[in-house]
Amino acid sequence: MKFNFKKQENDRKKILIVEDEPMSVMVIEKILKGYEFDLVIAVDGLDAIDKFKKNTIDLVIMDLYMPKMDGFEASKRIKSMSRDTPIIVISTTLIGEEELKRDIGIDYLLSKPLNVNKFKDFIHMLLLA
């Protein structure tokens, strides 16, 4: 019996980016370009749930305000499937980080406009440490 393992794919961390604004996706992709990550893009919460179920995701980067299903509901559903997968919310919300942690289970909140250095610090802490 012969097994075909794709070692390179399995060794790379996979990040699910959930964002309906193409420009925001481009900014995140540009920031992450220097890293060896596989990026999975979802355009709304429903798409995120579907892609989360089909992939082994190491980190979720979530917007809160999107069509079809918002990031509030999508975050709750992802956390119900995997408590251990960290979720970083990048949003313009006025809701506090502690409230979002308590109510929807996110791990971190970064405000827009994005502080690139703080974002990279989270990436290093969560995926490269």
Buried (B, 14 or more C-beta within 10 A) or exposed (E): EEEEEEEEEEEEBBBBBBBBEEEBBEBBBEBBEEBEBBBBBBBBBBBBBEBBEEEEBBBBBBBBEBEEBBBBBBBBBBBEEEEEBBBBBBBEBEBEBEEBBEEBBBBBBBBEEBEEEEBBEBBEEBBEE
